[in-house]
């Protein structure tokens, strides 16, 4: 009996001790499962976004991006644009929201095209999808913990895709092309990095905006299975957003080639990888080289026209590198200020042609700066002199078009670029400029590789047209040719 009671007491003690242990074991298993779910990475894991809670899901913003700017709206926009042009992911997102008028105080600057431009720039920015805290821990399937920063950026891109698709879906084809051109222009000002980004935007081996093809937001945009059972997943994808840039090997090769032309060593390695990444890609080389010599960005500067809101889009793409600095430095010594003065009169900034910078009043300089969206400092910089000539050329001044063509041909104010020089000589010649026609005849007489093939008949036609328009050197050359013809006839 005593032995039986002893066994019962031991059993009861064992039973009482087993209860807490079992509860602890179950709790441990549940904790491990939860940890595994929360720590799953971007490649097929689970993300616990709080539905309809932007303040909870969005990444924290610096005060400089979110502060009230009702009384200094234009100054705030300029600061955001400065950061966005330099590749700040959150500044690009914030600009997209400002121009979409998400805040009531931004209703006066609402501009869907500009908003879509900056949402597209943010989606193409690798700061938005490059992992920050991804570590292969090994064991239990090799968990890859995801930091909260990775998670909030994924939500930001998820939202940006939705907004961009909605905006593009309500636009005409011409408006969509304007968005695409603005993105191309901004990226073309970012040297090798920008051209490599453009290459990925056109490369079918990447996601819609150059992210890895298996990126969660890329798969969602394509309408492919992105994992998870969230009701806010768009199973049909975002058609308008994914078709903003058409995939094709030629354009992808072109932008990789342009990246190499900047002198970036890494771009050369990536170009070779591109050539080997798919059959027949390397066969485009000769065609792409010719196209690259003729390629020019969509705009001279950003933008070409003033927005309806009256708050100008400031161009914050500052010239970089020794070539730009040297070309700008030549503005003060090699380009007579008279040409800047004529451009300013054409633009309506001044009533007379200023012969010297001192002839312009502080108010006139500030007027130009306001038109460009620059800070109104009252001092005409070399860059603003270049912009004045560019703006006059864009708006139809044949004199400014001729001067801008010469600036590109000689590398004054802007690095030498024969493709752009030819373009502006052609524009000026179309408006009847005899000097531009003479220059066009020289282009066709000599031939410029990739820009204008040698064409003697075109050269003669432009030379005669120039002479008949009264241009001296051309008229003298024509007289010499006629005299030679007359002598040859007399010998007969």
LOTORRO-575156 format. One record per residue (C-alpha): residue in one letter; residue number from 1; x, y, z. Coordinates in Angstrom, 2 decimals, padded with zeros to 5 digits, always signed. Layout:
// residues N
{site "a"; NUM; {X; Y; Z}}
...
//
This chain:
// residues 492
{site "x"; 1; {+000.00; +000.00; +000.00}}
{site "x"; 2; {+002.76; +002.41; +000.95}}
{site "x"; 3; {+004.52; +001.61; -002.30}}
{site "x"; 4; {+001.35; +002.30; -004.25}}
{site "x"; 5; {+000.81; +005.63; -002.50}}
{site "x"; 6; {+004.42; +006.48; -003.24}}
{site "x"; 7; {+003.94; +005.77; -006.93}}
{site "x"; 8; {+000.76; +007.82; -007.04}}
{site "x"; 9; {+002.44; +010.73; -005.31}}
{site "x"; 10; {+005.36; +010.56; -007.76}}
{site "x"; 11; {+002.92; +010.43; -010.67}}
{site "x"; 12; {+001.01; +013.41; -009.41}}
{site "x"; 13; {+004.19; +015.32; -008.88}}
{site "x"; 14; {+005.26; +014.43; -012.42}}
{site "x"; 15; {+001.90; +015.48; -013.80}}
{site "x"; 16; {+001.99; +018.76; -011.94}}
{site "x"; 17; {+005.53; +019.43; -013.23}}
{site "x"; 18; {+004.68; +018.44; -016.84}}
{site "x"; 19; {+001.94; +021.06; -017.23}}
{site "x"; 20; {+004.15; +024.18; -017.10}}
{site "x"; 21; {+006.75; +022.49; -019.27}}
{site "x"; 22; {+004.19; +021.68; -021.98}}
{site "x"; 23; {+002.83; +025.24; -021.92}}
{site "x"; 24; {+006.34; +026.64; -022.18}}
{site "x"; 25; {+007.13; +024.31; -025.08}}
{site "x"; 26; {+003.99; +025.33; -026.98}}
{site "x"; 27; {+004.73; +029.00; -026.34}}
{site "x"; 28; {+008.28; +028.53; -027.59}}
{site "x"; 29; {+007.11; +026.89; -030.81}}
{site "x"; 30; {+004.59; +029.67; -031.44}}
{site "x"; 31; {+007.25; +032.31; -030.78}}
{site "x"; 32; {+009.64; +030.66; -033.21}}
{site "x"; 33; {+006.92; +030.45; -035.86}}
{site "x"; 34; {+006.04; +034.11; -035.38}}
{site "x"; 35; {+009.69; +035.09; -035.54}}
{site "x"; 36; {+010.12; +033.12; -038.74}}
{site "x"; 37; {+007.13; +034.86; -040.32}}
{site "x"; 38; {+008.15; +038.33; -039.25}}
{site "x"; 39; {+011.76; +037.83; -040.27}}
{site "x"; 40; {+011.03; +036.51; -043.73}}
{site "x"; 41; {+012.71; +038.54; -046.40}}
{site "x"; 42; {+011.65; +040.28; -049.54}}
{site "x"; 43; {+011.77; +037.09; -051.58}}
{site "x"; 44; {+008.52; +035.41; -050.64}}
{site "x"; 45; {+008.17; +036.21; -046.94}}
{site "x"; 46; {+005.23; +037.77; -045.14}}
{site "x"; 47; {+004.95; +041.46; -044.37}}
{site "x"; 48; {+002.54; +042.73; -041.75}}
{site "x"; 49; {+001.51; +046.05; -043.27}}
{site "x"; 50; {-001.16; +047.81; -041.30}}
{site "x"; 51; {-003.89; +048.30; -043.83}}
{site "x"; 52; {-004.92; +051.93; -044.46}}
{site "x"; 53; {-002.45; +053.24; -041.90}}
{site "x"; 54; {+000.06; +055.32; -043.86}}
{site "x"; 55; {+001.55; +056.86; -040.74}}
{site "x"; 56; {+002.33; +053.39; -039.39}}
{site "x"; 57; {+003.68; +051.90; -042.62}}
{site "x"; 58; {+005.62; +054.84; -044.09}}
{site "x"; 59; {+009.29; +055.33; -043.39}}
{site "x"; 60; {+010.09; +058.24; -041.05}}
{site "x"; 61; {+010.79; +061.50; -042.90}}
{site "x"; 62; {+013.27; +064.17; -041.86}}
{site "x"; 63; {+011.64; +067.35; -040.58}}
{site "x"; 64; {+013.06; +069.20; -043.58}}
{site "x"; 65; {+010.82; +067.11; -045.85}}
{site "x"; 66; {+007.59; +067.24; -043.87}}
{site "x"; 67; {+007.55; +070.68; -042.27}}
{site "x"; 68; {+004.83; +073.20; -042.99}}
{site "x"; 69; {+005.81; +075.28; -045.99}}
{site "x"; 70; {+002.61; +077.14; -046.79}}
{site "x"; 71; {+004.42; +080.48; -046.47}}
{site "x"; 72; {+007.62; +079.27; -048.17}}
{site "x"; 73; {+006.29; +076.76; -050.66}}
{site "x"; 74; {+008.61; +077.59; -053.51}}
{site "x"; 75; {+011.69; +077.54; -051.27}}
{site "x"; 76; {+010.65; +074.15; -049.91}}
{site "x"; 77; {+010.09; +072.75; -053.39}}
{site "x"; 78; {+013.50; +073.96; -054.51}}
{site "x"; 79; {+015.14; +072.19; -051.55}}
{site "x"; 80; {+013.25; +068.99; -052.33}}
{site "x"; 81; {+014.15; +069.17; -056.01}}
{site "x"; 82; {+017.81; +069.73; -055.16}}
{site "x"; 83; {+017.81; +066.52; -053.11}}
{site "x"; 84; {+015.67; +064.61; -055.62}}
{site "x"; 85; {+017.98; +065.45; -058.56}}
{site "x"; 86; {+020.83; +064.03; -056.48}}
{site "x"; 87; {+019.04; +060.73; -055.99}}
{site "x"; 88; {+017.34; +061.10; -052.59}}
{site "x"; 89; {+014.62; +058.41; -052.56}}
{site "x"; 90; {+012.44; +060.11; -049.96}}
{site "x"; 91; {+012.71; +063.56; -051.56}}
{site "x"; 92; {+011.49; +061.98; -054.82}}
{site "x"; 93; {+008.55; +060.38; -053.04}}
{site "x"; 94; {+007.75; +063.63; -051.27}}
{site "x"; 95; {+007.80; +065.56; -054.58}}
{site "x"; 96; {+005.45; +062.98; -056.06}}
{site "x"; 97; {+003.05; +063.60; -053.18}}
{site "x"; 98; {+003.40; +067.40; -053.31}}
{site "x"; 99; {+002.59; +067.60; -057.02}}
{site "x"; 100; {-000.26; +065.12; -056.52}}
{site "x"; 101; {-001.67; +067.60; -053.96}}
{site "x"; 102; {-002.09; +064.98; -051.25}}
{site "x"; 103; {-001.82; +067.86; -048.76}}
{site "x"; 104; {-004.49; +070.51; -049.05}}
{site "x"; 105; {-001.85; +073.26; -048.94}}
{site "x"; 106; {-000.34; +071.93; -052.19}}
{site "x"; 107; {-003.53; +072.21; -054.26}}
{site "x"; 108; {-002.20; +075.26; -056.09}}
{site "x"; 109; {+000.81; +073.32; -057.48}}
{site "x"; 110; {-001.09; +070.16; -058.47}}
{site "x"; 111; {+000.49; +068.71; -061.60}}
{site "x"; 112; {-000.10; +065.01; -062.47}}
{site "x"; 113; {+002.74; +064.89; -065.03}}
{site "x"; 114; {+005.28; +066.23; -062.58}}
{site "x"; 115; {+003.95; +063.99; -059.81}}
{site "x"; 116; {+004.21; +060.90; -062.02}}
{site "x"; 117; {+007.75; +061.89; -063.00}}
{site "x"; 118; {+008.98; +061.82; -059.41}}
{site "x"; 119; {+007.10; +058.67; -058.46}}
{site "x"; 120; {+008.76; +057.00; -061.47}}
{site "x"; 121; {+012.15; +058.36; -060.37}}
{site "x"; 122; {+011.61; +056.95; -056.87}}
{site "x"; 123; {+010.67; +053.52; -058.24}}
{site "x"; 124; {+013.81; +053.48; -060.42}}
{site "x"; 125; {+016.00; +054.52; -057.46}}
{site "x"; 126; {+017.92; +051.57; -056.01}}
{site "x"; 127; {+017.81; +053.28; -052.60}}
{site "x"; 128; {+014.21; +052.08; -052.49}}
{site "x"; 129; {+014.79; +048.36; -052.98}}
{site "x"; 130; {+018.43; +047.53; -052.09}}
{site "x"; 131; {+018.31; +045.50; -048.85}}
{site "x"; 132; {+019.72; +047.12; -045.72}}
{site "x"; 133; {+019.72; +044.29; -043.19}}
{site "x"; 134; {+019.58; +040.96; -045.00}}
{site "x"; 135; {+021.66; +038.21; -043.36}}
{site "x"; 136; {+021.69; +034.48; -044.09}}
{site "x"; 137; {+021.57; +033.00; -040.60}}
{site "x"; 138; {+021.56; +029.38; -041.75}}
{site "x"; 139; {+019.56; +026.61; -040.13}}
{site "x"; 140; {+015.76; +026.26; -040.13}}
{site "x"; 141; {+015.64; +026.97; -043.85}}
{site "x"; 142; {+018.12; +029.85; -043.80}}
{site "x"; 143; {+015.97; +032.65; -042.39}}
{site "x"; 144; {+016.68; +036.09; -043.80}}
{site "x"; 145; {+015.67; +038.72; -041.25}}
{site "x"; 146; {+014.09; +041.85; -042.70}}
{site "x"; 147; {+014.69; +045.16; -040.98}}
{site "x"; 148; {+011.81; +047.53; -040.33}}
{site "x"; 149; {+013.50; +049.97; -042.70}}
{site "x"; 150; {+013.40; +047.39; -045.51}}
{site "x"; 151; {+009.75; +046.74; -044.75}}
{site "x"; 152; {+008.67; +050.38; -044.75}}
{site "x"; 153; {+010.53; +051.05; -048.02}}
{site "x"; 154; {+008.71; +048.11; -049.59}}
{site "x"; 155; {+005.41; +049.66; -048.51}}
{site "x"; 156; {+006.50; +053.04; -049.92}}
{site "x"; 157; {+007.25; +051.43; -053.29}}
{site "x"; 158; {+003.99; +049.45; -053.17}}
{site "x"; 159; {+002.10; +052.74; -052.70}}
{site "x"; 160; {+004.16; +054.57; -055.34}}
{site "x"; 161; {+003.32; +051.88; -057.91}}
{site "x"; 162; {-000.38; +052.27; -057.13}}
{site "x"; 163; {-000.35; +056.05; -057.43}}
{site "x"; 164; {+001.80; +056.09; -060.57}}
{site "x"; 165; {-000.42; +053.54; -062.30}}
{site "x"; 166; {-003.54; +055.53; -061.40}}
{site "x"; 167; {-002.00; +058.77; -062.73}}
{site "x"; 168; {-000.68; +057.30; -065.97}}
{site "x"; 169; {-003.97; +055.52; -066.59}}
{site "x"; 170; {-005.75; +058.90; -066.68}}
{site "x"; 171; {-003.26; +060.52; -069.09}}
{site "x"; 172; {-003.16; +060.84; -072.85}}
{site "x"; 173; {-000.29; +059.26; -074.76}}
{site "x"; 174; {+001.35; +062.67; -075.17}}
{site "x"; 175; {+001.24; +063.25; -071.41}}
{site "x"; 176; {+002.75; +059.83; -070.77}}
{site "x"; 177; {+005.54; +060.68; -073.21}}
{site "x"; 178; {+006.16; +063.91; -071.30}}
{site "x"; 179; {+006.60; +061.87; -068.09}}
{site "x"; 180; {+009.00; +059.50; -069.83}}
{site "x"; 181; {+011.03; +062.35; -071.36}}
{site "x"; 182; {+011.38; +064.09; -067.99}}
{site "x"; 183; {+012.63; +060.89; -066.34}}
{site "x"; 184; {+015.14; +060.36; -069.16}}
{site "x"; 185; {+016.37; +063.94; -068.85}}
{site "x"; 186; {+016.88; +063.78; -065.07}}
{site "x"; 187; {+018.71; +060.45; -065.26}}
{site "x"; 188; {+020.88; +061.71; -068.14}}
{site "x"; 189; {+022.24; +064.41; -065.80}}
{site "x"; 190; {+023.47; +061.78; -063.32}}
{site "x"; 191; {+026.42; +060.55; -065.38}}
{site "x"; 192; {+027.17; +056.81; -065.50}}
{site "x"; 193; {+024.74; +055.93; -062.69}}
{site "x"; 194; {+021.84; +057.57; -064.54}}
{site "x"; 195; {+022.64; +055.89; -067.85}}
{site "x"; 196; {+022.94; +052.49; -066.14}}
{site "x"; 197; {+019.53; +053.07; -064.55}}
{site "x"; 198; {+018.07; +053.91; -067.97}}
{site "x"; 199; {+019.59; +050.73; -069.35}}
{site "x"; 200; {+017.84; +048.66; -066.67}}
{site "x"; 201; {+014.53; +050.44; -067.36}}
{site "x"; 202; {+014.70; +049.13; -070.95}}
{site "x"; 203; {+016.17; +045.70; -070.17}}
{site "x"; 204; {+013.64; +042.86; -070.10}}
{site "x"; 205; {+015.79; +040.90; -067.63}}
{site "x"; 206; {+014.88; +043.39; -064.86}}
{site "x"; 207; {+011.66; +044.48; -063.18}}
{site "x"; 208; {+009.48; +047.31; -064.54}}
{site "x"; 209; {+011.68; +050.02; -063.00}}
{site "x"; 210; {+015.05; +048.32; -063.06}}
{site "x"; 211; {+014.71; +046.43; -059.78}}
{site "x"; 212; {+015.56; +042.71; -059.61}}
{site "x"; 213; {+012.99; +040.68; -061.51}}
{site "x"; 214; {+012.00; +038.71; -058.41}}
{site "x"; 215; {+011.51; +041.79; -056.25}}
{site "x"; 216; {+008.14; +041.61; -054.45}}
{site "x"; 217; {+006.84; +044.96; -055.74}}
{site "x"; 218; {+008.09; +044.16; -059.27}}
{site "x"; 219; {+006.17; +040.88; -059.30}}
{site "x"; 220; {+003.09; +042.62; -057.96}}
{site "x"; 221; {+003.37; +045.27; -060.69}}
{site "x"; 222; {+003.60; +042.56; -063.36}}
{site "x"; 223; {+000.52; +040.89; -061.86}}
{site "x"; 224; {+002.47; +037.77; -060.95}}
{site "x"; 225; {+002.19; +035.90; -057.66}}
{site "x"; 226; {+003.91; +038.16; -055.14}}
{site "x"; 227; {+003.24; +035.89; -052.14}}
{site "x"; 228; {+001.01; +036.58; -049.19}}
{site "x"; 229; {-002.76; +036.74; -049.10}}
{site "x"; 230; {-003.23; +040.46; -048.56}}
{site "x"; 231; {-006.45; +041.76; -050.03}}
{site "x"; 232; {-004.73; +044.92; -051.30}}
{site "x"; 233; {-002.58; +042.95; -053.76}}
{site "x"; 234; {-003.46; +043.83; -057.35}}
{site "x"; 235; {-003.62; +040.46; -059.08}}
{site "x"; 236; {-003.97; +042.08; -062.50}}
{site "x"; 237; {-000.86; +044.16; -062.11}}
{site "x"; 238; {-000.26; +047.80; -062.93}}
{site "x"; 239; {-000.46; +047.93; -066.71}}
{site "x"; 240; {+000.08; +051.68; -067.19}}
{site "x"; 241; {+003.09; +051.83; -064.85}}
{site "x"; 242; {+004.82; +048.77; -066.29}}
{site "x"; 243; {+004.43; +050.06; -069.86}}
{site "x"; 244; {+005.90; +053.52; -069.30}}
{site "x"; 245; {+009.25; +052.22; -070.61}}
{site "x"; 246; {+009.14; +049.65; -073.40}}
{site "x"; 247; {+011.67; +046.83; -073.12}}
{site "x"; 248; {+014.03; +046.38; -076.03}}
{site "x"; 249; {+017.65; +045.30; -076.35}}
{site "x"; 250; {+018.71; +048.20; -078.56}}
{site "x"; 251; {+017.81; +050.94; -076.06}}
{site "x"; 252; {+019.18; +048.89; -073.16}}
{site "x"; 253; {+022.46; +048.52; -075.09}}
{site "x"; 254; {+022.42; +052.22; -076.03}}
{site "x"; 255; {+022.24; +053.47; -072.43}}
{site "x"; 256; {+024.87; +050.98; -071.26}}
{site "x"; 257; {+027.09; +052.28; -074.08}}
{site "x"; 258; {+026.45; +055.92; -073.07}}
{site "x"; 259; {+027.41; +055.02; -069.49}}
{site "x"; 260; {+030.76; +053.74; -070.78}}
{site "x"; 261; {+031.33; +056.99; -072.68}}
{site "x"; 262; {+031.39; +058.87; -069.36}}
{site "x"; 263; {+034.65; +057.07; -068.54}}
{site "x"; 264; {+033.20; +054.91; -065.77}}
{site "x"; 265; {+035.13; +051.63; -065.45}}
{site "x"; 266; {+032.24; +049.79; -063.80}}
{site "x"; 267; {+029.99; +050.72; -066.71}}
{site "x"; 268; {+032.39; +048.96; -069.10}}
{site "x"; 269; {+032.19; +045.77; -067.04}}
{site "x"; 270; {+028.39; +045.97; -066.99}}
{site "x"; 271; {+028.30; +046.53; -070.77}}
{site "x"; 272; {+030.30; +043.35; -071.33}}
{site "x"; 273; {+027.99; +041.48; -068.96}}
{site "x"; 274; {+025.03; +042.84; -070.93}}
{site "x"; 275; {+026.50; +041.62; -074.22}}
{site "x"; 276; {+026.94; +038.12; -072.78}}
{site "x"; 277; {+023.58; +038.01; -070.98}}
{site "x"; 278; {+021.50; +036.94; -073.99}}
{site "x"; 279; {+022.15; +035.59; -077.49}}
{site "x"; 280; {+022.62; +038.11; -080.31}}
{site "x"; 281; {+022.90; +041.15; -078.01}}
{site "x"; 282; {+026.49; +041.83; -079.04}}
{site "x"; 283; {+025.41; +041.98; -082.72}}
{site "x"; 284; {+023.89; +045.44; -082.13}}
{site "x"; 285; {+027.25; +047.05; -081.39}}
{site "x"; 286; {+027.86; +048.93; -084.64}}
{site "x"; 287; {+024.26; +050.15; -084.89}}
{site "x"; 288; {+024.28; +051.30; -081.26}}
{site "x"; 289; {+027.56; +053.19; -081.66}}
{site "x"; 290; {+026.06; +055.20; -084.52}}
{site "x"; 291; {+022.88; +055.87; -082.58}}
{site "x"; 292; {+024.85; +056.96; -079.51}}
{site "x"; 293; {+026.64; +059.70; -081.48}}
{site "x"; 294; {+023.27; +061.12; -082.51}}
{site "x"; 295; {+021.57; +060.73; -079.10}}
{site "x"; 296; {+020.64; +063.88; -077.19}}
{site "x"; 297; {+018.54; +064.27; -074.01}}
{site "x"; 298; {+014.91; +065.28; -074.59}}
{site "x"; 299; {+015.43; +068.79; -073.15}}
{site "x"; 300; {+018.10; +071.45; -073.02}}
{site "x"; 301; {+017.23; +071.99; -069.39}}
{site "x"; 302; {+014.29; +071.15; -067.15}}
{site "x"; 303; {+011.64; +072.22; -068.01}}
{site "x"; 304; {+011.06; +073.96; -071.33}}
{site "x"; 305; {+007.79; +075.64; -070.38}}
{site "x"; 306; {+006.40; +077.25; -067.25}}
{site "x"; 307; {+003.80; +075.17; -065.36}}
{site "x"; 308; {+000.20; +076.31; -065.08}}
{site "x"; 309; {+000.59; +076.85; -061.33}}
{site "x"; 310; {+003.08; +079.66; -061.92}}
{site "x"; 311; {+005.56; +078.01; -059.54}}
{site "x"; 312; {+008.48; +077.10; -061.84}}
{site "x"; 313; {+010.10; +073.68; -061.91}}
{site "x"; 314; {+013.67; +074.52; -060.93}}
{site "x"; 315; {+016.37; +072.57; -062.75}}
{site "x"; 316; {+018.69; +071.34; -060.01}}
{site "x"; 317; {+021.00; +069.35; -062.30}}
{site "x"; 318; {+024.24; +071.16; -061.69}}
{site "x"; 319; {+027.13; +070.73; -064.15}}
{site "x"; 320; {+029.65; +068.25; -062.80}}
{site "x"; 321; {+033.16; +067.30; -063.74}}
{site "x"; 322; {+036.16; +069.12; -065.16}}
{site "x"; 323; {+034.68; +069.35; -068.68}}
{site "x"; 324; {+031.62; +071.25; -067.41}}
{site "x"; 325; {+033.64; +073.54; -065.16}}
{site "x"; 326; {+036.10; +074.37; -067.94}}
{site "x"; 327; {+033.30; +075.05; -070.44}}
{site "x"; 328; {+031.47; +077.32; -067.97}}
{site "x"; 329; {+034.66; +079.22; -067.21}}
{site "x"; 330; {+035.02; +080.11; -070.89}}
{site "x"; 331; {+031.70; +082.00; -070.80}}
{site "x"; 332; {+033.32; +085.03; -069.20}}
{site "x"; 333; {+036.16; +085.40; -071.68}}
{site "x"; 334; {+035.13; +083.85; -075.00}}
{site "x"; 335; {+031.42; +084.60; -075.45}}
{site "x"; 336; {+030.59; +088.28; -075.92}}
{site "x"; 337; {+027.93; +089.30; -073.39}}
{site "x"; 338; {+026.04; +090.91; -076.26}}
{site "x"; 339; {+024.59; +087.47; -077.12}}
{site "x"; 340; {+023.28; +087.04; -073.59}}
{site "x"; 341; {+021.80; +090.54; -073.78}}
{site "x"; 342; {+019.98; +089.70; -077.02}}
{site "x"; 343; {+018.58; +086.53; -075.49}}
{site "x"; 344; {+017.31; +088.47; -072.46}}
{site "x"; 345; {+015.62; +091.02; -074.69}}
{site "x"; 346; {+013.98; +088.23; -076.71}}
{site "x"; 347; {+012.67; +086.74; -073.46}}
{site "x"; 348; {+011.24; +090.09; -072.41}}
{site "x"; 349; {+013.54; +090.42; -069.39}}
{site "x"; 350; {+014.95; +093.71; -070.68}}
{site "x"; 351; {+013.78; +096.31; -073.20}}
{site "x"; 352; {+017.24; +096.95; -074.63}}
{site "x"; 353; {+020.24; +094.76; -075.49}}
{site "x"; 354; {+022.65; +094.79; -072.57}}
{site "x"; 355; {+026.28; +095.05; -073.69}}
{site "x"; 356; {+027.75; +094.19; -070.28}}
{site "x"; 357; {+026.50; +092.45; -067.12}}
{site "x"; 358; {+026.56; +095.85; -065.38}}
{site "x"; 359; {+023.93; +097.13; -067.80}}
{site "x"; 360; {+021.33; +094.83; -066.20}}
{site "x"; 361; {+019.50; +095.92; -063.07}}
{site "x"; 362; {+019.19; +093.68; -060.05}}
{site "x"; 363; {+015.48; +093.38; -060.70}}
{site "x"; 364; {+016.06; +092.18; -064.28}}
{site "x"; 365; {+018.48; +089.50; -063.10}}
{site "x"; 366; {+015.98; +088.38; -060.45}}
{site "x"; 367; {+013.31; +088.15; -063.15}}
{site "x"; 368; {+015.45; +085.68; -065.10}}
{site "x"; 369; {+016.22; +083.74; -061.92}}
{site "x"; 370; {+012.51; +083.52; -061.14}}
{site "x"; 371; {+011.81; +082.22; -064.65}}
{site "x"; 372; {+014.43; +079.51; -064.12}}
{site "x"; 373; {+013.26; +078.69; -060.60}}
{site "x"; 374; {+016.64; +079.69; -059.18}}
{site "x"; 375; {+017.11; +081.53; -055.86}}
{site "x"; 376; {+016.71; +085.26; -056.54}}
{site "x"; 377; {+020.18; +086.52; -055.63}}
{site "x"; 378; {+020.45; +089.33; -058.18}}
{site "x"; 379; {+023.79; +088.08; -059.52}}
{site "x"; 380; {+023.98; +086.64; -063.03}}
{site "x"; 381; {+026.07; +083.46; -062.84}}
{site "x"; 382; {+027.75; +081.83; -065.83}}
{site "x"; 383; {+025.20; +079.00; -065.66}}
{site "x"; 384; {+022.33; +081.50; -065.81}}
{site "x"; 385; {+023.92; +083.12; -068.86}}
{site "x"; 386; {+023.91; +079.72; -070.55}}
{site "x"; 387; {+020.31; +079.12; -069.48}}
{site "x"; 388; {+019.23; +082.49; -070.90}}
{site "x"; 389; {+020.57; +081.55; -074.35}}
{site "x"; 390; {+019.08; +078.06; -074.10}}
{site "x"; 391; {+015.68; +079.42; -073.09}}
{site "x"; 392; {+015.65; +081.92; -075.97}}
{site "x"; 393; {+016.67; +079.16; -078.41}}
{site "x"; 394; {+013.92; +076.85; -077.16}}
{site "x"; 395; {+011.37; +079.61; -077.54}}
{site "x"; 396; {+012.24; +080.25; -081.18}}
{site "x"; 397; {+015.02; +082.85; -081.38}}
{site "x"; 398; {+017.09; +082.00; -084.48}}
{site "x"; 399; {+019.93; +084.20; -083.14}}
{site "x"; 400; {+020.02; +082.25; -079.86}}
{site "x"; 401; {+019.81; +078.95; -081.75}}
{site "x"; 402; {+022.83; +079.91; -083.83}}
{site "x"; 403; {+024.80; +081.03; -080.75}}
{site "x"; 404; {+023.89; +077.85; -078.86}}
{site "x"; 405; {+025.01; +075.73; -081.81}}
{site "x"; 406; {+028.39; +077.49; -081.84}}
{site "x"; 407; {+028.69; +077.05; -078.05}}
{site "x"; 408; {+028.21; +073.29; -078.45}}
{site "x"; 409; {+030.57; +073.14; -081.41}}
{site "x"; 410; {+033.34; +075.03; -079.57}}
{site "x"; 411; {+032.73; +073.80; -076.02}}
{site "x"; 412; {+031.98; +077.27; -074.62}}
{site "x"; 413; {+029.55; +077.28; -071.70}}
{site "x"; 414; {+028.71; +073.64; -072.41}}
{site "x"; 415; {+030.94; +070.64; -073.19}}
{site "x"; 416; {+031.47; +070.11; -076.90}}
{site "x"; 417; {+028.68; +068.03; -078.44}}
{site "x"; 418; {+028.51; +067.86; -082.23}}
{site "x"; 419; {+025.10; +066.16; -082.24}}
{site "x"; 420; {+023.52; +069.04; -080.32}}
{site "x"; 421; {+025.45; +071.61; -082.37}}
{site "x"; 422; {+024.07; +070.09; -085.56}}
{site "x"; 423; {+020.55; +070.09; -084.10}}
{site "x"; 424; {+020.64; +073.82; -083.32}}
{site "x"; 425; {+022.33; +074.77; -086.59}}
{site "x"; 426; {+019.52; +072.88; -088.31}}
{site "x"; 427; {+016.84; +074.71; -086.27}}
{site "x"; 428; {+018.38; +078.10; -087.05}}
{site "x"; 429; {+018.77; +077.25; -090.75}}
{site "x"; 430; {+015.11; +076.24; -090.86}}
{site "x"; 431; {+014.26; +079.77; -089.73}}
{site "x"; 432; {+016.39; +081.30; -092.50}}
{site "x"; 433; {+019.68; +082.07; -090.71}}
{site "x"; 434; {+022.32; +082.41; -093.48}}
{site "x"; 435; {+025.16; +081.74; -091.01}}
{site "x"; 436; {+023.49; +078.51; -089.92}}
{site "x"; 437; {+023.06; +077.46; -093.56}}
{site "x"; 438; {+026.77; +078.04; -094.13}}
{site "x"; 439; {+027.58; +075.92; -091.09}}
{site "x"; 440; {+025.27; +073.16; -092.35}}
{site "x"; 441; {+027.06; +073.19; -095.69}}
{site "x"; 442; {+030.36; +072.69; -093.83}}
{site "x"; 443; {+028.90; +069.75; -091.88}}
{site "x"; 444; {+027.82; +068.02; -095.07}}
{site "x"; 445; {+030.99; +068.94; -096.97}}
{site "x"; 446; {+033.29; +067.43; -094.34}}
{site "x"; 447; {+031.01; +064.84; -092.79}}
{site "x"; 448; {+030.84; +064.30; -089.04}}
{site "x"; 449; {+030.84; +060.64; -088.02}}
{site "x"; 450; {+027.45; +059.58; -086.69}}
{site "x"; 451; {+025.99; +063.08; -086.92}}
{site "x"; 452; {+025.92; +064.10; -090.59}}
{site "x"; 453; {+027.22; +061.88; -093.38}}
{site "x"; 454; {+029.27; +063.49; -096.10}}
{site "x"; 455; {+026.90; +064.70; -098.81}}
{site "x"; 456; {+028.39; +067.01; -101.45}}
{site "x"; 457; {+025.03; +067.80; -103.03}}
{site "x"; 458; {+023.56; +068.91; -099.68}}
{site "x"; 459; {+026.70; +070.93; -098.99}}
{site "x"; 460; {+026.40; +072.82; -102.28}}
{site "x"; 461; {+022.68; +073.43; -101.79}}
{site "x"; 462; {+023.21; +074.93; -098.32}}
{site "x"; 463; {+026.20; +076.97; -099.55}}
{site "x"; 464; {+024.19; +078.52; -102.39}}
{site "x"; 465; {+021.21; +079.17; -100.11}}
{site "x"; 466; {+023.52; +080.85; -097.64}}
{site "x"; 467; {+025.06; +083.04; -100.33}}
{site "x"; 468; {+021.68; +084.06; -101.68}}
{site "x"; 469; {+020.69; +085.03; -098.14}}
{site "x"; 470; {+023.63; +087.44; -098.09}}
{site "x"; 471; {+026.24; +085.68; -095.93}}
{site "x"; 472; {+029.67; +087.09; -096.86}}
{site "x"; 473; {+032.02; +084.06; -096.73}}
{site "x"; 474; {+029.50; +081.95; -098.57}}
{site "x"; 475; {+028.90; +084.63; -101.20}}
{site "x"; 476; {+032.65; +085.02; -101.73}}
{site "x"; 477; {+033.04; +081.26; -102.12}}
{site "x"; 478; {+030.15; +081.18; -104.61}}
{site "x"; 479; {+031.72; +083.98; -106.67}}
{site "x"; 480; {+035.01; +082.08; -106.79}}
{site "x"; 481; {+033.24; +078.95; -108.02}}
{site "x"; 482; {+031.36; +080.92; -110.70}}
{site "x"; 483; {+034.57; +082.61; -111.84}}
{site "x"; 484; {+036.28; +079.22; -112.12}}
{site "x"; 485; {+033.39; +077.90; -114.19}}
{site "x"; 486; {+033.60; +080.96; -116.48}}
{site "x"; 487; {+037.34; +080.48; -117.08}}
{site "x"; 488; {+036.88; +076.82; -117.92}}
{site "x"; 489; {+034.21; +077.75; -120.49}}
{site "x"; 490; {+036.50; +080.40; -122.09}}
{site "x"; 491; {+039.25; +077.80; -122.60}}
{site "x"; 492; {+036.86; +075.74; -124.65}}
//
